[in-house]
């Protein structure tokens, strides 16, 4: 069996990392979607059955605001 040659980059990686997890950072590219992320708006994932009913963010917000008005106020 042939012995694998290791590059200088993989030699610097600690021994506890499996070879299939070694990343070639020279081929890495910036996230092209990062500019679209709005830090003020959290992303929420809906279950498929809920997503069938609420197809737009506005419809979800309307129902959640209605639910909030029915909740008792918590005094702290």
N, CA, C, O and CB atoms as a CASP TS submission, in Angstrom:
PFRMAT TS
TARGET T0000
AUTHOR 0000-0000-0000
METHOD Language model
MODEL 1
PARENT N/A
ATOM      1  N   UNK     1       0.842  -1.175   0.000  1.00  0.00           N
ATOM      2  CA  UNK     1       0.000   0.000   0.000  1.00  0.00           C
ATOM      3  C   UNK     1       0.888   1.238   0.000  1.00  0.00           C
ATOM      4  O   UNK     1       1.887   1.305   0.715  1.00  0.00           O
ATOM      5  CB  UNK     1      -0.958  -0.002   1.215  1.00  0.00           C
ATOM      6  N   UNK     2       0.501   2.217  -0.819  1.00  0.00           N
ATOM      7  CA  UNK     2       1.285   3.445  -0.901  1.00  0.00           C
ATOM      8  C   UNK     2       1.039   4.325   0.301  1.00  0.00           C
ATOM      9  O   UNK     2      -0.061   4.367   0.853  1.00  0.00           O
ATOM     10  CB  UNK     2       0.961   4.204  -2.175  1.00  0.00           C
ATOM     11  N   UNK     3       2.069   5.018   0.689  1.00  0.00           N
ATOM     12  CA  UNK     3       1.944   5.957   1.791  1.00  0.00           C
ATOM     13  C   UNK     3       1.523   7.308   1.230  1.00  0.00           C
ATOM     14  O   UNK     3       2.082   7.772   0.236  1.00  0.00           O
ATOM     15  CB  UNK     3       3.275   6.072   2.588  1.00  0.00           C
ATOM     16  N   UNK     4       0.538   7.942   1.863  1.00  0.00           N
ATOM     17  CA  UNK     4       0.051   9.247   1.413  1.00  0.00           C
ATOM     18  C   UNK     4       1.074  10.321   1.713  1.00  0.00           C
ATOM     19  O   UNK     4       1.679  10.339   2.785  1.00  0.00           O
ATOM     20  CB  UNK     4      -1.289   9.591   2.078  1.00  0.00           C
ATOM     21  N   UNK     5       1.260  11.213   0.761  1.00  0.00           N
ATOM     22  CA  UNK     5       2.103  12.367   1.017  1.00  0.00           C
ATOM     23  C   UNK     5       1.240  13.460   1.595  1.00  0.00           C
ATOM     24  O   UNK     5       0.133  13.711   1.120  1.00  0.00           O
ATOM     25  CB  UNK     5       2.823  12.844  -0.269  1.00  0.00           C
ATOM     26  N   UNK     6       1.747  14.107   2.615  1.00  0.00           N
ATOM     27  CA  UNK     6       0.996  15.182   3.234  1.00  0.00           C
ATOM     28  C   UNK     6       1.620  16.510   2.869  1.00  0.00           C
ATOM     29  O   UNK     6       2.841  16.636   2.771  1.00  0.00           O
ATOM     30  CB  UNK     6       0.938  15.011   4.756  1.00  0.00           C
ATOM     31  N   UNK     7       0.771  17.492   2.671  1.00  0.00           N
ATOM     32  CA  UNK     7       1.280  18.823   2.358  1.00  0.00           C
ATOM     33  C   UNK     7       1.669  19.525   3.647  1.00  0.00           C
ATOM     34  O   UNK     7       1.359  19.046   4.738  1.00  0.00           O
ATOM     35  CB  UNK     7       0.229  19.653   1.577  1.00  0.00           C
ATOM     36  N   UNK     8       2.339  20.642   3.527  1.00  0.00           N
ATOM     37  CA  UNK     8       2.742  21.413   4.701  1.00  0.00           C
ATOM     38  C   UNK     8       1.531  21.909   5.478  1.00  0.00           C
ATOM     39  O   UNK     8       1.572  22.006   6.705  1.00  0.00           O
ATOM     40  CB  UNK     8       3.615  22.593   4.287  1.00  0.00           C
ATOM     41  N   UNK     9       0.448  22.224   4.760  1.00  0.00           N
ATOM     42  CA  UNK     9      -0.758  22.726   5.419  1.00  0.00           C
ATOM     43  C   UNK     9      -1.382  21.657   6.300  1.00  0.00           C
ATOM     44  O   UNK     9      -1.826  21.954   7.409  1.00  0.00           O
ATOM     45  CB  UNK     9      -1.774  23.209   4.383  1.00  0.00           C
ATOM     46  N   UNK    10      -1.422  20.417   5.825  1.00  0.00           N
ATOM     47  CA  UNK    10      -2.052  19.373   6.624  1.00  0.00           C
ATOM     48  C   UNK    10      -1.164  18.930   7.768  1.00  0.00           C
ATOM     49  O   UNK    10      -1.663  18.372   8.745  1.00  0.00           O
ATOM     50  CB  UNK    10      -2.399  18.187   5.757  1.00  0.00           C
ATOM     51  N   UNK    11       0.138  19.161   7.677  1.00  0.00           N
ATOM     52  CA  UNK    11       1.036  18.808   8.767  1.00  0.00           C
ATOM     53  C   UNK    11       0.791  19.696   9.986  1.00  0.00           C
ATOM     54  O   UNK    11       0.994  19.266  11.121  1.00  0.00           O
ATOM     55  CB  UNK    11       2.494  18.921   8.313  1.00  0.00           C
ATOM     56  N   UNK    12       0.358  20.921   9.751  1.00  0.00           N
ATOM     57  CA  UNK    12       0.139  21.842  10.861  1.00  0.00           C
ATOM     58  C   UNK    12      -1.171  21.580  11.592  1.00  0.00           C
ATOM     59  O   UNK    12      -1.372  22.086  12.697  1.00  0.00           O
ATOM     60  CB  UNK    12       0.162  23.261  10.360  1.00  0.00           C
ATOM     61  N   UNK    13      -2.065  20.797  10.992  1.00  0.00           N
ATOM     62  CA  UNK    13      -3.349  20.482  11.621  1.00  0.00           C
ATOM     63  C   UNK    13      -3.109  19.428  12.702  1.00  0.00           C
ATOM     64  O   UNK    13      -2.314  18.506  12.519  1.00  0.00           O
ATOM     65  CB  UNK    13      -4.396  19.976  10.561  1.00  0.00           C
ATOM     66  N   UNK    14      -3.796  19.574  13.812  1.00  0.00           N
ATOM     67  CA  UNK    14      -3.590  18.658  14.930  1.00  0.00           C
ATOM     68  C   UNK    14      -3.969  17.234  14.539  1.00  0.00           C
ATOM     69  O   UNK    14      -4.745  17.021  13.608  1.00  0.00           O
ATOM     70  CB  UNK    14      -4.405  19.108  16.150  1.00  0.00           C
ATOM     71  N   UNK    15      -3.418  16.272  15.253  1.00  0.00           N
ATOM     72  CA  UNK    15      -3.614  14.870  14.935  1.00  0.00           C
ATOM     73  C   UNK    15      -5.009  14.357  15.273  1.00  0.00           C
ATOM     74  O   UNK    15      -5.390  13.287  14.798  1.00  0.00           O
ATOM     75  CB  UNK    15      -2.599  14.054  15.653  1.00  0.00           C
ATOM     76  N   UNK    16      -5.787  15.087  16.081  1.00  0.00           N
ATOM     77  CA  UNK    16      -7.104  14.598  16.457  1.00  0.00           C
ATOM     78  C   UNK    16      -8.166  14.865  15.393  1.00  0.00           C
ATOM     79  O   UNK    16      -9.302  14.413  15.539  1.00  0.00           O
ATOM     80  CB  UNK    16      -7.523  15.227  17.753  1.00  0.00           C
ATOM     81  N   UNK    17      -7.826  15.582  14.332  1.00  0.00           N
ATOM     82  CA  UNK    17      -8.778  15.846  13.256  1.00  0.00           C
ATOM     83  C   UNK    17      -8.637  14.772  12.175  1.00  0.00           C
ATOM     84  O   UNK    17      -7.533  14.488  11.711  1.00  0.00           O
ATOM     85  CB  UNK    17      -8.555  17.264  12.655  1.00  0.00           C
ATOM     86  N   UNK    18      -9.749  14.188  11.787  1.00  0.00           N
ATOM     87  CA  UNK    18      -9.734  13.161  10.758  1.00  0.00           C
ATOM     88  C   UNK    18      -9.384  13.776   9.407  1.00  0.00           C
ATOM     89  O   UNK    18      -9.700  14.941   9.164  1.00  0.00           O
ATOM     90  CB  UNK    18     -11.091  12.444  10.688  1.00  0.00           C
ATOM     91  N   UNK    19      -8.740  13.019   8.529  1.00  0.00           N
ATOM     92  CA  UNK    19      -8.308  13.566   7.234  1.00  0.00           C
ATOM     93  C   UNK    19      -9.456  14.094   6.378  1.00  0.00           C
ATOM     94  O   UNK    19      -9.274  15.055   5.630  1.00  0.00           O
ATOM     95  CB  UNK    19      -7.567  12.509   6.461  1.00  0.00           C
ATOM     96  N   UNK    20     -10.638  13.479   6.479  1.00  0.00           N
ATOM     97  CA  UNK    20     -11.743  13.943   5.640  1.00  0.00           C
ATOM     98  C   UNK    20     -12.277  15.309   6.070  1.00  0.00           C
ATOM     99  O   UNK    20     -13.045  15.937   5.340  1.00  0.00           O
ATOM    100  CB  UNK    20     -12.866  12.929   5.665  1.00  0.00           C
ATOM    101  N   UNK    21     -11.871  15.767   7.255  1.00  0.00           N
ATOM    102  CA  UNK    21     -12.303  17.076   7.725  1.00  0.00           C
ATOM    103  C   UNK    21     -11.273  18.169   7.473  1.00  0.00           C
ATOM    104  O   UNK    21     -11.504  19.331   7.807  1.00  0.00           O
ATOM    105  CB  UNK    21     -12.613  17.011   9.188  1.00  0.00           C
ATOM    106  N   UNK    22     -10.155  17.806   6.892  1.00  0.00           N
ATOM    107  CA  UNK    22      -9.133  18.804   6.606  1.00  0.00           C
ATOM    108  C   UNK    22      -9.632  19.686   5.465  1.00  0.00           C
ATOM    109  O   UNK    22     -10.037  19.181   4.417  1.00  0.00           O
ATOM    110  CB  UNK    22      -7.767  18.132   6.246  1.00  0.00           C
ATOM    111  N   UNK    23      -9.602  20.974   5.665  1.00  0.00           N
ATOM    112  CA  UNK    23     -10.098  21.917   4.671  1.00  0.00           C
ATOM    113  C   UNK    23      -8.934  22.612   3.995  1.00  0.00           C
ATOM    114  O   UNK    23      -7.933  22.953   4.625  1.00  0.00           O
ATOM    115  CB  UNK    23     -11.040  22.946   5.312  1.00  0.00           C
ATOM    116  N   UNK    24      -9.090  22.811   2.703  1.00  0.00           N
ATOM    117  CA  UNK    24      -8.088  23.554   1.951  1.00  0.00           C
ATOM    118  C   UNK    24      -8.560  25.002   1.903  1.00  0.00           C
ATOM    119  O   UNK    24      -9.373  25.371   1.055  1.00  0.00           O
ATOM    120  CB  UNK    24      -7.878  22.959   0.499  1.00  0.00           C
ATOM    121  N   UNK    25      -8.049  25.811   2.810  1.00  0.00           N
ATOM    122  CA  UNK    25      -8.502  27.189   2.934  1.00  0.00           C
ATOM    123  C   UNK    25      -8.078  28.051   1.752  1.00  0.00           C
ATOM    124  O   UNK    25      -8.575  29.166   1.593  1.00  0.00           O
ATOM    125  CB  UNK    25      -7.977  27.788   4.211  1.00  0.00           C
ATOM    126  N   UNK    26      -7.176  27.556   0.929  1.00  0.00           N
ATOM    127  CA  UNK    26      -6.793  28.304  -0.278  1.00  0.00           C
ATOM    128  C   UNK    26      -7.945  28.343  -1.280  1.00  0.00           C
ATOM    129  O   UNK    26      -8.019  29.251  -2.108  1.00  0.00           O
ATOM    130  CB  UNK    26      -5.545  27.673  -0.934  1.00  0.00           C
ATOM    131  N   UNK    27      -8.841  27.364  -1.203  1.00  0.00           N
ATOM    132  CA  UNK    27      -9.982  27.302  -2.128  1.00  0.00           C
ATOM    133  C   UNK    27     -11.240  27.949  -1.540  1.00  0.00           C
ATOM    134  O   UNK    27     -12.276  27.998  -2.203  1.00  0.00           O
ATOM    135  CB  UNK    27     -10.278  25.849  -2.497  1.00  0.00           C
ATOM    136  N   UNK    28     -11.158  28.438  -0.315  1.00  0.00           N
ATOM    137  CA  UNK    28     -12.322  29.030   0.354  1.00  0.00           C
ATOM    138  C   UNK    28     -12.717  30.339  -0.321  1.00  0.00           C
ATOM    139  O   UNK    28     -11.867  31.089  -0.803  1.00  0.00           O
ATOM    140  CB  UNK    28     -12.025  29.270   1.851  1.00  0.00           C
ATOM    141  N   UNK    29     -14.031  30.600  -0.346  1.00  0.00           N
ATOM    142  CA  UNK    29     -14.551  31.839  -0.923  1.00  0.00           C
ATOM    143  C   UNK    29     -15.439  32.521   0.103  1.00  0.00           C
ATOM    144  O   UNK    29     -16.004  31.857   0.972  1.00  0.00           O
ATOM    145  CB  UNK    29     -15.335  31.565  -2.240  1.00  0.00           C
ATOM    146  N   UNK    30     -15.569  33.847   0.012  1.00  0.00           N
ATOM    147  CA  UNK    30     -16.450  34.549   0.945  1.00  0.00           C
ATOM    148  C   UNK    30     -17.908  34.127   0.731  1.00  0.00           C
ATOM    149  O   UNK    30     -18.291  33.718  -0.364  1.00  0.00           O
ATOM    150  CB  UNK    30     -16.305  36.078   0.777  1.00  0.00           C
ATOM    151  N   UNK    31     -18.698  34.231   1.777  1.00  0.00           N
ATOM    152  CA  UNK    31     -20.122  33.899   1.702  1.00  0.00           C
ATOM    153  C   UNK    31     -20.836  34.973   0.893  1.00  0.00           C
ATOM    154  O   UNK    31     -20.914  36.125   1.318  1.00  0.00           O
ATOM    155  CB  UNK    31     -20.748  33.771   3.126  1.00  0.00           C
ATOM    156  N   UNK    32     -21.350  34.603  -0.258  1.00  0.00           N
ATOM    157  CA  UNK    32     -22.002  35.592  -1.132  1.00  0.00           C
ATOM    158  C   UNK    32     -23.371  36.008  -0.606  1.00  0.00           C
ATOM    159  O   UNK    32     -23.929  37.000  -1.074  1.00  0.00           O
ATOM    160  CB  UNK    32     -22.147  35.032  -2.543  1.00  0.00           C
ATOM    161  N   UNK    33     -23.916  35.279   0.344  1.00  0.00           N
ATOM    162  CA  UNK    33     -25.220  35.604   0.893  1.00  0.00           C
ATOM    163  C   UNK    33     -25.127  36.402   2.191  1.00  0.00           C
ATOM    164  O   UNK    33     -26.157  36.796   2.737  1.00  0.00           O
ATOM    165  CB  UNK    33     -26.002  34.340   1.127  1.00  0.00           C
ATOM    166  N   UNK    34     -23.948  36.643   2.686  1.00  0.00           N
ATOM    167  CA  UNK    34     -23.771  37.316   3.971  1.00  0.00           C
ATOM    168  C   UNK    34     -24.354  38.728   3.967  1.00  0.00           C
ATOM    169  O   UNK    34     -24.859  39.182   4.993  1.00  0.00           O
ATOM    170  CB  UNK    34     -22.297  37.371   4.329  1.00  0.00           C
ATOM    171  N   UNK    35     -24.296  39.418   2.856  1.00  0.00           N
ATOM    172  CA  UNK    35     -24.822  40.783   2.797  1.00  0.00           C
ATOM    173  C   UNK    35     -26.346  40.804   2.912  1.00  0.00           C
ATOM    174  O   UNK    35     -26.915  41.823   3.304  1.00  0.00           O
ATOM    175  CB  UNK    35     -24.390  41.459   1.497  1.00  0.00           C
ATOM    176  N   UNK    36     -27.012  39.707   2.581  1.00  0.00           N
ATOM    177  CA  UNK    36     -28.466  39.655   2.629  1.00  0.00           C
ATOM    178  C   UNK    36     -29.006  39.422   4.040  1.00  0.00           C
ATOM    179  O   UNK    36     -30.196  39.620   4.284  1.00  0.00           O
ATOM    180  CB  UNK    36     -28.964  38.570   1.712  1.00  0.00           C
ATOM    181  N   UNK    37     -28.155  39.009   4.958  1.00  0.00           N
ATOM    182  CA  UNK    37     -28.590  38.704   6.318  1.00  0.00           C
ATOM    183  C   UNK    37     -28.812  39.996   7.087  1.00  0.00           C
ATOM    184  O   UNK    37     -27.919  40.838   7.175  1.00  0.00           O
ATOM    185  CB  UNK    37     -27.556  37.814   7.040  1.00  0.00           C
ATOM    186  N   UNK    38     -30.005  40.146   7.641  1.00  0.00           N
ATOM    187  CA  UNK    38     -30.331  41.313   8.443  1.00  0.00           C
ATOM    188  C   UNK    38     -30.215  40.915   9.906  1.00  0.00           C
ATOM    189  O   UNK    38     -30.977  40.075  10.386  1.00  0.00           O
ATOM    190  CB  UNK    38     -31.762  41.859   8.111  1.00  0.00           C
ATOM    191  N   UNK    39     -29.279  41.504  10.606  1.00  0.00           N
ATOM    192  CA  UNK    39     -29.019  41.141  12.002  1.00  0.00           C
ATOM    193  C   UNK    39     -30.182  41.487  12.935  1.00  0.00           C
ATOM    194  O   UNK    39     -30.302  40.898  14.009  1.00  0.00           O
ATOM    195  CB  UNK    39     -27.764  41.836  12.484  1.00  0.00           C
ATOM    196  N   UNK    40     -31.040  42.434  12.538  1.00  0.00           N
ATOM    197  CA  UNK    40     -32.161  42.846  13.381  1.00  0.00           C
ATOM    198  C   UNK    40     -33.355  41.899  13.276  1.00  0.00           C
ATOM    199  O   UNK    40     -34.268  41.966  14.099  1.00  0.00           O
ATOM    200  CB  UNK    40     -32.592  44.246  13.012  1.00  0.00           C
ATOM    201  N   UNK    41     -33.359  41.031  12.286  1.00  0.00           N
ATOM    202  CA  UNK    41     -34.480  40.127  12.075  1.00  0.00           C
ATOM    203  C   UNK    41     -34.003  38.688  12.213  1.00  0.00           C
ATOM    204  O   UNK    41     -33.255  38.203  11.364  1.00  0.00           O
ATOM    205  CB  UNK    41     -35.125  40.360  10.688  1.00  0.00           C
ATOM    206  N   UNK    42     -34.420  38.005  13.258  1.00  0.00           N
ATOM    207  CA  UNK    42     -33.989  36.612  13.415  1.00  0.00           C
ATOM    208  C   UNK    42     -34.678  35.711  12.385  1.00  0.00           C
ATOM    209  O   UNK    42     -35.838  35.928  12.035  1.00  0.00           O
ATOM    210  CB  UNK    42     -34.290  36.113  14.845  1.00  0.00           C
ATOM    211  N   UNK    43     -33.968  34.724  11.920  1.00  0.00           N
ATOM    212  CA  UNK    43     -34.533  33.757  10.978  1.00  0.00           C
ATOM    213  C   UNK    43     -35.197  32.638  11.769  1.00  0.00           C
ATOM    214  O   UNK    43     -34.631  32.126  12.735  1.00  0.00           O
ATOM    215  CB  UNK    43     -33.435  33.188  10.021  1.00  0.00           C
ATOM    216  N   UNK    44     -36.392  32.267  11.353  1.00  0.00           N
ATOM    217  CA  UNK    44     -37.152  31.215  12.019  1.00  0.00           C
ATOM    218  C   UNK    44     -37.546  30.196  10.963  1.00  0.00           C
ATOM    219  O   UNK    44     -38.001  30.562   9.879  1.00  0.00           O
ATOM    220  CB  UNK    44     -38.413  31.789  12.758  1.00  0.00           C
ATOM    221  N   UNK    45     -37.372  28.921  11.278  1.00  0.00           N
ATOM    222  CA  UNK    45     -37.747  27.855  10.353  1.00  0.00           C
ATOM    223  C   UNK    45     -39.088  27.279  10.789  1.00  0.00           C
ATOM    224  O   UNK    45     -39.266  26.875  11.938  1.00  0.00           O
ATOM    225  CB  UNK    45     -36.654  26.742  10.300  1.00  0.00           C
ATOM    226  N   UNK    46     -40.020  27.252   9.853  1.00  0.00           N
ATOM    227  CA  UNK    46     -41.350  26.703  10.139  1.00  0.00           C
ATOM    228  C   UNK    46     -41.405  25.245   9.717  1.00  0.00           C
ATOM    229  O   UNK    46     -40.769  24.847   8.741  1.00  0.00           O
ATOM    230  CB  UNK    46     -42.456  27.517   9.417  1.00  0.00           C
ATOM    231  N   UNK    47     -42.164  24.454  10.455  1.00  0.00           N
ATOM    232  CA  UNK    47     -42.400  23.080  10.042  1.00  0.00           C
ATOM    233  C   UNK    47     -43.193  23.100   8.737  1.00  0.00           C
ATOM    234  O   UNK    47     -43.929  24.051   8.473  1.00  0.00           O
ATOM    235  CB  UNK    47     -43.156  22.277  11.152  1.00  0.00           C
ATOM    236  N   UNK    48     -43.046  22.051   7.914  1.00  0.00           N
ATOM    237  CA  UNK    48     -43.704  22.046   6.600  1.00  0.00           C
ATOM    238  C   UNK    48     -45.223  22.250   6.657  1.00  0.00           C
ATOM    239  O   UNK    48     -45.781  22.943   5.807  1.00  0.00           O
ATOM    240  CB  UNK    48     -43.413  20.748   5.904  1.00  0.00           C
ATOM    241  N   UNK    49     -45.892  21.658   7.642  1.00  0.00           N
ATOM    242  CA  UNK    49     -47.349  21.818   7.717  1.00  0.00           C
ATOM    243  C   UNK    49     -47.737  23.251   8.068  1.00  0.00           C
ATOM    244  O   UNK    49     -48.770  23.739   7.609  1.00  0.00           O
ATOM    245  CB  UNK    49     -47.938  20.853   8.749  1.00  0.00           C
ATOM    246  N   UNK    50     -46.933  23.923   8.866  1.00  0.00           N
ATOM    247  CA  UNK    50     -47.197  25.327   9.207  1.00  0.00           C
ATOM    248  C   UNK    50     -46.885  26.218   8.001  1.00  0.00           C
ATOM    249  O   UNK    50     -47.608  27.176   7.729  1.00  0.00           O
ATOM    250  CB  UNK    50     -46.353  25.765  10.446  1.00  0.00           C
ATOM    251  N   UNK    51     -45.814  25.900   7.287  1.00  0.00           N
ATOM    252  CA  UNK    51     -45.412  26.698   6.130  1.00  0.00           C
ATOM    253  C   UNK    51     -46.445  26.637   5.009  1.00  0.00           C
ATOM    254  O   UNK    51     -46.522  27.553   4.190  1.00  0.00           O
ATOM    255  CB  UNK    51     -44.063  26.224   5.613  1.00  0.00           C
ATOM    256  N   UNK    52     -47.240  25.567   4.963  1.00  0.00           N
ATOM    257  CA  UNK    52     -48.309  25.484   3.956  1.00  0.00           C
ATOM    258  C   UNK    52     -49.396  26.517   4.233  1.00  0.00           C
ATOM    259  O   UNK    52     -49.997  27.048   3.299  1.00  0.00           O
ATOM    260  CB  UNK    52     -48.922  24.068   3.932  1.00  0.00           C
ATOM    261  N   UNK    53     -49.652  26.806   5.501  1.00  0.00           N
ATOM    262  CA  UNK    53     -50.698  27.749   5.879  1.00  0.00           C
ATOM    263  C   UNK    53     -50.189  29.177   5.822  1.00  0.00           C
ATOM    264  O   UNK    53     -50.846  30.057   5.266  1.00  0.00           O
ATOM    265  CB  UNK    53     -51.221  27.435   7.276  1.00  0.00           C
ATOM    266  N   UNK    54     -49.017  29.407   6.399  1.00  0.00           N
ATOM    267  CA  UNK    54     -48.438  30.755   6.450  1.00  0.00           C
ATOM    268  C   UNK    54     -47.365  30.867   5.376  1.00  0.00           C
ATOM    269  O   UNK    54     -46.220  30.466   5.583  1.00  0.00           O
ATOM    270  CB  UNK    54     -47.841  31.066   7.866  1.00  0.00           C
ATOM    271  N   UNK    55     -47.741  31.406   4.245  1.00  0.00           N
ATOM    272  CA  UNK    55     -46.832  31.432   3.097  1.00  0.00           C
ATOM    273  C   UNK    55     -45.993  32.702   3.020  1.00  0.00           C
ATOM    274  O   UNK    55     -45.039  32.769   2.245  1.00  0.00           O
ATOM    275  CB  UNK    55     -47.618  31.281   1.826  1.00  0.00           C
ATOM    276  N   UNK    56     -46.344  33.716   3.824  1.00  0.00           N
ATOM    277  CA  UNK    56     -45.570  34.960   3.794  1.00  0.00           C
ATOM    278  C   UNK    56     -45.184  35.360   5.211  1.00  0.00           C
ATOM    279  O   UNK    56     -45.858  34.977   6.168  1.00  0.00           O
ATOM    280  CB  UNK    56     -46.375  36.097   3.111  1.00  0.00           C
ATOM    281  N   UNK    57     -44.120  36.114   5.354  1.00  0.00           N
ATOM    282  CA  UNK    57     -43.745  36.603   6.692  1.00  0.00           C
ATOM    283  C   UNK    57     -44.826  37.480   7.307  1.00  0.00           C
ATOM    284  O   UNK    57     -45.007  37.481   8.525  1.00  0.00           O
ATOM    285  CB  UNK    57     -42.439  37.383   6.620  1.00  0.00           C
ATOM    286  N   UNK    58     -45.542  38.224   6.478  1.00  0.00           N
ATOM    287  CA  UNK    58     -46.598  39.103   6.981  1.00  0.00           C
ATOM    288  C   UNK    58     -47.717  38.301   7.637  1.00  0.00           C
ATOM    289  O   UNK    58     -48.238  38.705   8.677  1.00  0.00           O
ATOM    290  CB  UNK    58     -47.163  39.961   5.846  1.00  0.00           C
ATOM    291  N   UNK    59     -48.093  37.164   7.040  1.00  0.00           N
ATOM    292  CA  UNK    59     -49.171  36.358   7.614  1.00  0.00           C
ATOM    293  C   UNK    59     -48.763  35.775   8.966  1.00  0.00           C
ATOM    294  O   UNK    59     -49.590  35.681   9.872  1.00  0.00           O
ATOM    295  CB  UNK    59     -49.565  35.229   6.652  1.00  0.00           C
ATOM    296  N   UNK    60     -47.518  35.392   9.107  1.00  0.00           N
ATOM    297  CA  UNK    60     -47.032  34.887  10.380  1.00  0.00           C
ATOM    298  C   UNK    60     -47.052  35.996  11.422  1.00  0.00           C
ATOM    299  O   UNK    60     -47.489  35.780  12.552  1.00  0.00           O
ATOM    300  CB  UNK    60     -45.616  34.310  10.232  1.00  0.00           C
ATOM    301  N   UNK    61     -46.581  37.181  11.050  1.00  0.00           N
ATOM    302  CA  UNK    61     -46.545  38.310  11.982  1.00  0.00           C
ATOM    303  C   UNK    61     -47.942  38.709  12.455  1.00  0.00           C
ATOM    304  O   UNK    61     -48.122  39.028  13.630  1.00  0.00           O
ATOM    305  CB  UNK    61     -45.865  39.504  11.327  1.00  0.00           C
ATOM    306  N   UNK    62     -48.928  38.696  11.567  1.00  0.00           N
ATOM    307  CA  UNK    62     -50.302  39.058  11.942  1.00  0.00           C
ATOM    308  C   UNK    62     -50.831  38.110  13.012  1.00  0.00           C
ATOM    309  O   UNK    62     -51.405  38.546  14.010  1.00  0.00           O
ATOM    310  CB  UNK    62     -51.229  39.034  10.707  1.00  0.00           C
ATOM    311  N   UNK    63     -50.634  36.819  12.798  1.00  0.00           N
ATOM    312  CA  UNK    63     -51.141  35.835  13.760  1.00  0.00           C
ATOM    313  C   UNK    63     -50.386  35.922  15.083  1.00  0.00           C
ATOM    314  O   UNK    63     -50.995  35.817  16.148  1.00  0.00           O
ATOM    315  CB  UNK    63     -51.031  34.415  13.184  1.00  0.00           C
ATOM    316  N   UNK    64     -49.086  36.109  15.029  1.00  0.00           N
ATOM    317  CA  UNK    64     -48.320  36.214  16.274  1.00  0.00           C
ATOM    318  C   UNK    64     -48.681  37.470  17.055  1.00  0.00           C
ATOM    319  O   UNK    64     -48.747  37.431  18.284  1.00  0.00           O
ATOM    320  CB  UNK    64     -46.826  36.205  15.975  1.00  0.00           C
ATOM    321  N   UNK    65     -48.915  38.579  16.368  1.00  0.00           N
ATOM    322  CA  UNK    65     -49.325  39.807  17.069  1.00  0.00           C
ATOM    323  C   UNK    65     -50.695  39.625  17.720  1.00  0.00           C
ATOM    324  O   UNK    65     -50.925  40.107  18.829  1.00  0.00           O
ATOM    325  CB  UNK    65     -49.357  41.008  16.090  1.00  0.00           C
ATOM    326  N   UNK    66     -51.608  38.928  17.032  1.00  0.00           N
ATOM    327  CA  UNK    66     -52.926  38.661  17.610  1.00  0.00           C
ATOM    328  C   UNK    66     -52.790  37.769  18.839  1.00  0.00           C
ATOM    329  O   UNK    66     -53.491  37.973  19.830  1.00  0.00           O
ATOM    330  CB  UNK    66     -53.857  38.003  16.567  1.00  0.00           C
ATOM    331  N   UNK    67     -51.915  36.804  18.786  1.00  0.00           N
ATOM    332  CA  UNK    67     -51.692  35.922  19.925  1.00  0.00           C
ATOM    333  C   UNK    67     -51.085  36.680  21.100  1.00  0.00           C
ATOM    334  O   UNK    67     -51.460  36.451  22.250  1.00  0.00           O
ATOM    335  CB  UNK    67     -50.785  34.761  19.527  1.00  0.00           C
ATOM    336  N   UNK    68     -50.160  37.572  20.815  1.00  0.00           N
ATOM    337  CA  UNK    68     -49.522  38.364  21.875  1.00  0.00           C
ATOM    338  C   UNK    68     -50.543  39.217  22.616  1.00  0.00           C
ATOM    339  O   UNK    68     -50.439  39.382  23.832  1.00  0.00           O
ATOM    340  CB  UNK    68     -48.423  39.260  21.288  1.00  0.00           C
ATOM    341  N   UNK    69     -51.537  39.766  21.900  1.00  0.00           N
ATOM    342  CA  UNK    69     -52.540  40.604  22.558  1.00  0.00           C
ATOM    343  C   UNK    69     -53.432  39.799  23.495  1.00  0.00           C
ATOM    344  O   UNK    69     -54.012  40.359  24.426  1.00  0.00           O
ATOM    345  CB  UNK    69     -53.394  41.310  21.519  1.00  0.00           C
ATOM    346  N   UNK    70     -53.550  38.497  23.262  1.00  0.00           N
ATOM    347  CA  UNK    70     -54.391  37.667  24.128  1.00  0.00           C
ATOM    348  C   UNK    70     -53.637  37.131  25.343  1.00  0.00           C
ATOM    349  O   UNK    70     -54.256  36.605  26.269  1.00  0.00           O
ATOM    350  CB  UNK    70     -54.959  36.508  23.336  1.00  0.00           C
ATOM    351  N   UNK    71     -52.339  37.254  25.352  1.00  0.00           N
ATOM    352  CA  UNK    71     -51.519  36.735  26.452  1.00  0.00           C
ATOM    353  C   UNK    71     -51.580  37.686  27.641  1.00  0.00           C
ATOM    354  O   UNK    71     -51.611  38.904  27.464  1.00  0.00           O
ATOM    355  CB  UNK    71     -50.052  36.532  25.998  1.00  0.00           C
ATOM    356  N   UNK    72     -51.596  37.127  28.862  1.00  0.00           N
ATOM    357  CA  UNK    72     -51.590  37.996  30.050  1.00  0.00           C
ATOM    358  C   UNK    72     -50.250  38.727  30.168  1.00  0.00           C
ATOM    359  O   UNK    72     -49.200  38.199  29.804  1.00  0.00           O
ATOM    360  CB  UNK    72     -51.866  37.168  31.337  1.00  0.00           C
ATOM    361  N   UNK    73     -50.315  39.928  30.676  1.00  0.00           N
ATOM    362  CA  UNK    73     -49.114  40.726  30.883  1.00  0.00           C
ATOM    363  C   UNK    73     -48.354  40.182  32.074  1.00  0.00           C
ATOM    364  O   UNK    73     -48.953  39.868  33.103  1.00  0.00           O
ATOM    365  CB  UNK    73     -49.462  42.215  31.089  1.00  0.00           C
ATOM    366  N   UNK    74     -47.045  40.067  31.948  1.00  0.00           N
ATOM    367  CA  UNK    74     -46.210  39.591  33.032  1.00  0.00           C
ATOM    368  C   UNK    74     -45.561  40.785  33.700  1.00  0.00           C
ATOM    369  O   UNK    74     -44.886  41.580  33.046  1.00  0.00           O
ATOM    370  CB  UNK    74     -45.147  38.591  32.526  1.00  0.00           C
ATOM    371  N   UNK    75     -45.766  40.914  35.019  1.00  0.00           N
ATOM    372  CA  UNK    75     -45.179  42.003  35.775  1.00  0.00           C
ATOM    373  C   UNK    75     -43.878  41.501  36.380  1.00  0.00           C
ATOM    374  O   UNK    75     -43.846  40.456  37.030  1.00  0.00           O
ATOM    375  CB  UNK    75     -46.154  42.526  36.875  1.00  0.00           C
ATOM    376  N   UNK    76     -42.825  42.241  36.164  1.00  0.00           N
ATOM    377  CA  UNK    76     -41.525  41.812  36.704  1.00  0.00           C
ATOM    378  C   UNK    76     -41.060  42.761  37.761  1.00  0.00           C
ATOM    379  O   UNK    76     -39.987  42.569  38.333  1.00  0.00           O
ATOM    380  CB  UNK    76     -40.476  41.710  35.604  1.00  0.00           C
TER
END
